[in-house]
């Protein structure tokens, strides 16, 4: 399962990333929560926070792929 639209994966600024995912249906709740927190606490959410979020979302995607595979 994709946690963030592919077109948004390479965006590295908080504002641009949040603009990109806004209105998209297939976005993980953590990404939506991150952007809400960024909007509510303007200036206190930085690019390093976005990098960590994207790493976590990528890990979630990879673990979902691992669970989909099975050797029956």
Residue frames relative to the residue before (quaternion, step in Angstrom):
aa qw qx qy qz dx dy dz
X 1.0000 0.0000 0.0000 0.0000 0.00 0.00 0.00
X 0.3903 -0.7044 0.5424 0.2394 3.56 -0.92 0.87
X 0.3025 -0.7662 0.5440 0.1598 3.53 -0.94 0.92
X 0.7640 0.1198 -0.0443 0.6324 3.56 1.29 -0.52
X 0.5477 -0.6042 0.4462 0.3686 3.62 -0.97 0.70
X 0.5987 -0.6092 0.3923 0.3415 3.56 -0.99 0.87
X 0.6417 0.5471 -0.3282 0.4256 3.59 1.02 -0.77
X 0.7026 0.4669 -0.2599 0.4699 3.61 1.21 -0.43
X 0.4846 0.7217 -0.4093 0.2772 3.59 1.22 -0.34
X 0.7578 0.4049 -0.2145 0.4645 3.60 0.94 -0.81
X 0.4924 0.6451 -0.4407 0.3835 3.60 1.23 0.12
X 0.1621 -0.8483 0.5030 0.0331 3.56 -0.70 1.09
X 0.6284 0.4666 -0.3790 0.4937 3.60 1.17 0.30
X 0.5975 -0.6123 0.3871 0.3438 3.55 -0.98 0.88
X 0.6898 0.4926 -0.2924 0.4428 3.59 0.76 -1.02
X 0.6832 0.4816 -0.2903 0.4658 3.57 0.86 -0.94
X 0.6306 0.5306 -0.3288 0.4612 3.58 1.01 -0.81
X 0.6870 0.4777 -0.2834 0.4685 3.58 0.85 -0.96
X 0.6162 0.5256 -0.3422 0.4764 3.59 1.06 -0.68
X 0.6586 0.5336 -0.3040 0.4349 3.56 0.98 -0.89
X 0.7497 0.4010 -0.2361 0.4706 3.61 0.87 -0.87
X 0.5105 0.6487 -0.4374 0.3566 3.60 1.17 -0.31
X 0.8055 0.2545 -0.2105 0.4920 3.53 -0.91 0.92
X 0.5682 0.5720 -0.3902 0.4447 3.59 1.26 -0.15
X 0.4235 -0.7191 0.4940 0.2440 3.58 -0.99 0.81
X 0.7479 0.3993 -0.2118 0.4862 3.59 0.89 -0.94
X 0.3898 0.6819 -0.5142 0.3445 3.56 0.51 1.24
X 0.4917 -0.6694 0.4756 0.2897 3.55 -0.90 0.97
X 0.6024 -0.5903 0.4107 0.3464 3.55 -1.13 0.73
X 0.6077 0.5610 -0.3584 0.4332 3.60 1.07 -0.64
X 0.6524 0.5013 -0.3148 0.4732 3.59 1.01 -0.76
X 0.6417 0.5084 -0.3214 0.4759 3.57 0.99 -0.79
X 0.6548 0.5120 -0.3035 0.4659 3.57 0.99 -0.85
X 0.6110 0.5523 -0.3365 0.4565 3.56 1.06 -0.78
X 0.6976 0.4687 -0.2759 0.4663 3.56 0.87 -0.96
X 0.6094 0.5274 -0.3561 0.4729 3.59 1.08 -0.63
X 0.6520 0.5034 -0.3071 0.4766 3.57 0.97 -0.88
X 0.6366 0.5264 -0.3267 0.4592 3.59 1.00 -0.79
X 0.6696 0.4889 -0.2986 0.4728 3.59 0.99 -0.82
X 0.6880 0.4898 -0.2801 0.4563 3.58 0.97 -0.86
X 0.7787 0.2562 -0.1152 0.5611 3.59 1.07 -0.78
X 0.0742 -0.8548 0.5127 0.0288 3.54 0.85 1.00
X 0.8092 0.2589 -0.2152 0.4814 3.54 -0.85 1.04
X 0.7026 0.4563 -0.2933 0.4606 3.61 1.08 -0.46
X 0.6378 0.4394 -0.3271 0.5415 3.60 1.28 -0.12
X 0.1007 -0.8388 0.5351 -0.0044 3.55 -0.56 1.21
X 0.7414 -0.4266 0.3036 0.4198 3.53 -1.35 0.14
X 0.6108 0.5517 -0.3543 0.4439 3.59 1.07 -0.69
X 0.6137 0.5372 -0.3371 0.4703 3.57 1.11 -0.69
X 0.6428 0.5193 -0.3106 0.4698 3.57 1.03 -0.81
X 0.6220 0.5367 -0.3384 0.4589 3.59 0.98 -0.79
X 0.6656 0.4963 -0.2983 0.4708 3.58 0.91 -0.90
X 0.6295 0.5286 -0.3296 0.4644 3.59 0.98 -0.82
X 0.6874 0.4890 -0.2911 0.4513 3.56 0.82 -0.98
X 0.6110 0.5333 -0.3478 0.4705 3.61 1.07 -0.68
X 0.6692 0.5008 -0.2977 0.4612 3.58 0.90 -0.93
X 0.6571 0.5031 -0.3105 0.4677 3.59 0.95 -0.84
X 0.6338 0.5219 -0.3256 0.4690 3.59 1.02 -0.79
X 0.6352 0.5220 -0.3220 0.4694 3.59 1.01 -0.82
X 0.6320 0.5265 -0.3269 0.4653 3.59 1.01 -0.80
X 0.6439 0.5187 -0.3189 0.4633 3.59 0.95 -0.86
X 0.6794 0.4931 -0.2931 0.4575 3.56 0.90 -0.92
X 0.6594 0.4893 -0.3243 0.4697 3.61 0.96 -0.74
X 0.6026 0.5382 -0.3547 0.4704 3.61 1.11 -0.61
X 0.6404 0.5146 -0.3233 0.4696 3.59 1.00 -0.78
X 0.6423 0.5253 -0.3202 0.4571 3.58 0.99 -0.82
X 0.6766 0.4910 -0.2936 0.4636 3.58 0.98 -0.83
X 0.6291 0.5437 -0.3403 0.4392 3.61 1.09 -0.56
X 0.6571 0.4928 -0.3086 0.4797 3.56 1.18 -0.50
X 0.0903 0.7885 -0.6063 0.0499 3.51 -0.96 0.75
X 0.2710 -0.7245 0.6066 0.1836 3.51 -1.23 0.51
X 0.0623 -0.8317 0.5516 -0.0116 3.51 -0.10 1.32
